[in-house]
């Protein structure tokens, strides 16, 4: 009888990595869709200055791009770690950058909501 627990664990980890990558992708696509709605559609149906919506839409588009790139990078890092046997720990600067970017877009949205 052969022990397949190591193979099964690697297979499950790869499938979990794929699901996580798809979650990053879904989040990035949703953020980019929101960017189009806020930056292009919303200014056309509101009165007043358009630039705050365009700026927020641009920030959301950049955030979506960062999320997509981070998801791809994370997927690749975990795959390489599975092959090499090391741990795949995301760098703190990456998580801090994404959190700061999201906080900035949230503040921009709060200012727009209060100001209009």
Rosetta constraint file for C-alpha pairs under 8 A:
AtomPair CA 4 CA 8 HARMONIC 6.08 0.50
AtomPair CA 5 CA 9 HARMONIC 6.01 0.50
AtomPair CA 6 CA 10 HARMONIC 6.21 0.50
AtomPair CA 7 CA 11 HARMONIC 6.10 0.50
AtomPair CA 8 CA 12 HARMONIC 6.06 0.50
AtomPair CA 9 CA 13 HARMONIC 6.06 0.50
AtomPair CA 10 CA 14 HARMONIC 6.12 0.50
AtomPair CA 10 CA 82 HARMONIC 7.28 0.50
AtomPair CA 11 CA 15 HARMONIC 6.23 0.50
AtomPair CA 12 CA 16 HARMONIC 6.06 0.50
AtomPair CA 13 CA 17 HARMONIC 6.02 0.50
AtomPair CA 14 CA 18 HARMONIC 6.21 0.50
AtomPair CA 14 CA 79 HARMONIC 7.25 0.50
AtomPair CA 15 CA 19 HARMONIC 6.27 0.50
AtomPair CA 16 CA 20 HARMONIC 6.11 0.50
AtomPair CA 17 CA 21 HARMONIC 6.12 0.50
AtomPair CA 17 CA 75 HARMONIC 6.27 0.50
AtomPair CA 17 CA 78 HARMONIC 7.08 0.50
AtomPair CA 17 CA 79 HARMONIC 7.89 0.50
AtomPair CA 18 CA 22 HARMONIC 6.24 0.50
AtomPair CA 18 CA 75 HARMONIC 7.23 0.50
AtomPair CA 19 CA 23 HARMONIC 6.24 0.50
AtomPair CA 20 CA 24 HARMONIC 6.34 0.50
AtomPair CA 20 CA 71 HARMONIC 7.96 0.50
AtomPair CA 20 CA 75 HARMONIC 7.86 0.50
AtomPair CA 21 CA 25 HARMONIC 6.19 0.50
AtomPair CA 21 CA 71 HARMONIC 5.47 0.50
AtomPair CA 21 CA 72 HARMONIC 6.81 0.50
AtomPair CA 21 CA 74 HARMONIC 7.63 0.50
AtomPair CA 21 CA 75 HARMONIC 5.91 0.50
AtomPair CA 22 CA 26 HARMONIC 6.03 0.50
AtomPair CA 23 CA 27 HARMONIC 6.13 0.50
AtomPair CA 24 CA 28 HARMONIC 6.13 0.50
AtomPair CA 24 CA 67 HARMONIC 6.41 0.50
AtomPair CA 24 CA 68 HARMONIC 6.33 0.50
AtomPair CA 24 CA 70 HARMONIC 7.83 0.50
AtomPair CA 24 CA 71 HARMONIC 5.10 0.50
AtomPair CA 25 CA 29 HARMONIC 6.11 0.50
AtomPair CA 25 CA 67 HARMONIC 7.47 0.50
AtomPair CA 25 CA 68 HARMONIC 5.67 0.50
AtomPair CA 25 CA 71 HARMONIC 6.71 0.50
AtomPair CA 26 CA 30 HARMONIC 6.06 0.50
AtomPair CA 27 CA 31 HARMONIC 6.09 0.50
AtomPair CA 27 CA 64 HARMONIC 7.48 0.50
AtomPair CA 27 CA 67 HARMONIC 7.33 0.50
AtomPair CA 28 CA 32 HARMONIC 6.14 0.50
AtomPair CA 28 CA 63 HARMONIC 7.66 0.50
AtomPair CA 28 CA 64 HARMONIC 4.31 0.50
AtomPair CA 28 CA 65 HARMONIC 6.64 0.50
AtomPair CA 28 CA 66 HARMONIC 7.91 0.50
AtomPair CA 28 CA 67 HARMONIC 5.30 0.50
AtomPair CA 28 CA 68 HARMONIC 5.36 0.50
AtomPair CA 29 CA 33 HARMONIC 6.07 0.50
AtomPair CA 29 CA 64 HARMONIC 6.66 0.50
AtomPair CA 30 CA 34 HARMONIC 6.16 0.50
AtomPair CA 30 CA 64 HARMONIC 7.77 0.50
AtomPair CA 31 CA 35 HARMONIC 6.16 0.50
AtomPair CA 31 CA 60 HARMONIC 6.15 0.50
AtomPair CA 31 CA 61 HARMONIC 6.82 0.50
AtomPair CA 31 CA 63 HARMONIC 7.21 0.50
AtomPair CA 31 CA 64 HARMONIC 5.10 0.50
AtomPair CA 32 CA 36 HARMONIC 6.46 0.50
AtomPair CA 32 CA 60 HARMONIC 6.43 0.50
AtomPair CA 32 CA 61 HARMONIC 5.03 0.50
AtomPair CA 32 CA 63 HARMONIC 7.92 0.50
AtomPair CA 32 CA 64 HARMONIC 5.21 0.50
AtomPair CA 32 CA 65 HARMONIC 7.69 0.50
AtomPair CA 33 CA 37 HARMONIC 6.40 0.50
AtomPair CA 34 CA 38 HARMONIC 6.01 0.50
AtomPair CA 34 CA 57 HARMONIC 7.49 0.50
AtomPair CA 34 CA 60 HARMONIC 7.20 0.50
AtomPair CA 35 CA 39 HARMONIC 5.61 0.50
AtomPair CA 35 CA 40 HARMONIC 7.81 0.50
AtomPair CA 35 CA 56 HARMONIC 7.42 0.50
AtomPair CA 35 CA 57 HARMONIC 4.23 0.50
AtomPair CA 35 CA 58 HARMONIC 6.61 0.50
AtomPair CA 35 CA 59 HARMONIC 7.70 0.50
AtomPair CA 35 CA 60 HARMONIC 5.01 0.50
AtomPair CA 35 CA 61 HARMONIC 5.24 0.50
AtomPair CA 36 CA 40 HARMONIC 5.34 0.50
AtomPair CA 36 CA 41 HARMONIC 6.73 0.50
AtomPair CA 36 CA 57 HARMONIC 6.39 0.50
AtomPair CA 36 CA 61 HARMONIC 7.79 0.50
AtomPair CA 37 CA 41 HARMONIC 4.93 0.50
AtomPair CA 37 CA 42 HARMONIC 6.02 0.50
AtomPair CA 37 CA 57 HARMONIC 7.61 0.50
AtomPair CA 38 CA 42 HARMONIC 5.10 0.50
AtomPair CA 38 CA 43 HARMONIC 7.29 0.50
AtomPair CA 38 CA 53 HARMONIC 5.77 0.50
AtomPair CA 38 CA 54 HARMONIC 7.07 0.50
AtomPair CA 38 CA 56 HARMONIC 7.01 0.50
AtomPair CA 38 CA 57 HARMONIC 5.21 0.50
AtomPair CA 39 CA 43 HARMONIC 6.70 0.50
AtomPair CA 39 CA 53 HARMONIC 5.03 0.50
AtomPair CA 39 CA 54 HARMONIC 4.14 0.50
AtomPair CA 39 CA 55 HARMONIC 7.01 0.50
AtomPair CA 39 CA 56 HARMONIC 6.47 0.50
AtomPair CA 39 CA 57 HARMONIC 3.85 0.50
AtomPair CA 39 CA 58 HARMONIC 6.66 0.50
AtomPair CA 40 CA 44 HARMONIC 7.01 0.50
AtomPair CA 40 CA 53 HARMONIC 7.82 0.50
AtomPair CA 40 CA 54 HARMONIC 6.76 0.50
AtomPair CA 40 CA 57 HARMONIC 7.43 0.50
AtomPair CA 41 CA 45 HARMONIC 6.92 0.50
AtomPair CA 42 CA 46 HARMONIC 6.32 0.50
AtomPair CA 42 CA 53 HARMONIC 7.06 0.50
AtomPair CA 43 CA 47 HARMONIC 7.68 0.50
AtomPair CA 43 CA 49 HARMONIC 7.96 0.50
AtomPair CA 43 CA 50 HARMONIC 5.14 0.50
AtomPair CA 43 CA 53 HARMONIC 6.17 0.50
AtomPair CA 43 CA 54 HARMONIC 7.40 0.50
AtomPair CA 46 CA 50 HARMONIC 7.97 0.50
AtomPair CA 50 CA 54 HARMONIC 6.37 0.50
AtomPair CA 51 CA 55 HARMONIC 5.94 0.50
AtomPair CA 52 CA 56 HARMONIC 6.15 0.50
AtomPair CA 52 CA 112 HARMONIC 6.80 0.50
AtomPair CA 53 CA 57 HARMONIC 5.94 0.50
AtomPair CA 53 CA 112 HARMONIC 7.73 0.50
AtomPair CA 54 CA 58 HARMONIC 6.08 0.50
AtomPair CA 55 CA 59 HARMONIC 6.21 0.50
AtomPair CA 56 CA 60 HARMONIC 6.12 0.50
AtomPair CA 56 CA 105 HARMONIC 6.57 0.50
AtomPair CA 56 CA 108 HARMONIC 6.47 0.50
AtomPair CA 56 CA 109 HARMONIC 7.01 0.50
AtomPair CA 57 CA 61 HARMONIC 6.11 0.50
AtomPair CA 58 CA 62 HARMONIC 6.22 0.50
AtomPair CA 59 CA 63 HARMONIC 6.13 0.50
AtomPair CA 59 CA 105 HARMONIC 6.40 0.50
AtomPair CA 60 CA 64 HARMONIC 6.09 0.50
AtomPair CA 60 CA 105 HARMONIC 6.84 0.50
AtomPair CA 61 CA 65 HARMONIC 6.26 0.50
AtomPair CA 62 CA 66 HARMONIC 6.17 0.50
AtomPair CA 63 CA 67 HARMONIC 6.11 0.50
AtomPair CA 63 CA 98 HARMONIC 7.63 0.50
AtomPair CA 63 CA 101 HARMONIC 6.82 0.50
AtomPair CA 63 CA 102 HARMONIC 7.20 0.50
AtomPair CA 64 CA 68 HARMONIC 6.20 0.50
AtomPair CA 65 CA 69 HARMONIC 6.21 0.50
AtomPair CA 66 CA 70 HARMONIC 5.96 0.50
AtomPair CA 66 CA 98 HARMONIC 7.53 0.50
AtomPair CA 67 CA 71 HARMONIC 6.05 0.50
AtomPair CA 67 CA 98 HARMONIC 7.74 0.50
AtomPair CA 68 CA 72 HARMONIC 6.30 0.50
AtomPair CA 69 CA 73 HARMONIC 6.08 0.50
AtomPair CA 70 CA 74 HARMONIC 5.90 0.50
AtomPair CA 71 CA 75 HARMONIC 6.06 0.50
AtomPair CA 72 CA 76 HARMONIC 6.23 0.50
AtomPair CA 73 CA 77 HARMONIC 6.09 0.50
AtomPair CA 74 CA 78 HARMONIC 6.19 0.50
AtomPair CA 74 CA 90 HARMONIC 7.42 0.50
AtomPair CA 75 CA 79 HARMONIC 6.25 0.50
AtomPair CA 76 CA 80 HARMONIC 6.13 0.50
AtomPair CA 77 CA 81 HARMONIC 6.09 0.50
AtomPair CA 77 CA 88 HARMONIC 6.12 0.50
AtomPair CA 78 CA 82 HARMONIC 6.16 0.50
AtomPair CA 78 CA 87 HARMONIC 7.89 0.50
AtomPair CA 78 CA 88 HARMONIC 5.45 0.50
AtomPair CA 79 CA 83 HARMONIC 6.48 0.50
AtomPair CA 80 CA 84 HARMONIC 6.11 0.50
AtomPair CA 81 CA 85 HARMONIC 5.31 0.50
AtomPair CA 81 CA 86 HARMONIC 4.94 0.50
AtomPair CA 81 CA 87 HARMONIC 5.87 0.50
AtomPair CA 81 CA 88 HARMONIC 5.79 0.50
AtomPair CA 82 CA 86 HARMONIC 7.04 0.50
AtomPair CA 90 CA 94 HARMONIC 7.09 0.50
AtomPair CA 90 CA 95 HARMONIC 7.43 0.50
AtomPair CA 91 CA 95 HARMONIC 6.89 0.50
AtomPair CA 92 CA 96 HARMONIC 6.00 0.50
AtomPair CA 93 CA 97 HARMONIC 5.90 0.50
AtomPair CA 94 CA 98 HARMONIC 6.30 0.50
AtomPair CA 95 CA 99 HARMONIC 6.11 0.50
AtomPair CA 96 CA 100 HARMONIC 5.99 0.50
AtomPair CA 97 CA 101 HARMONIC 6.08 0.50
AtomPair CA 98 CA 102 HARMONIC 6.13 0.50
AtomPair CA 99 CA 103 HARMONIC 6.05 0.50
AtomPair CA 100 CA 104 HARMONIC 6.15 0.50
AtomPair CA 101 CA 105 HARMONIC 6.33 0.50
AtomPair CA 102 CA 106 HARMONIC 6.13 0.50
AtomPair CA 103 CA 107 HARMONIC 6.20 0.50
AtomPair CA 104 CA 108 HARMONIC 6.17 0.50
AtomPair CA 105 CA 109 HARMONIC 6.13 0.50
AtomPair CA 106 CA 110 HARMONIC 6.17 0.50
AtomPair CA 107 CA 111 HARMONIC 6.21 0.50
AtomPair CA 108 CA 112 HARMONIC 6.28 0.50
AtomPair CA 109 CA 113 HARMONIC 6.12 0.50
AtomPair CA 110 CA 114 HARMONIC 6.15 0.50
AtomPair CA 111 CA 115 HARMONIC 5.87 0.50
AtomPair CA 112 CA 116 HARMONIC 6.00 0.50
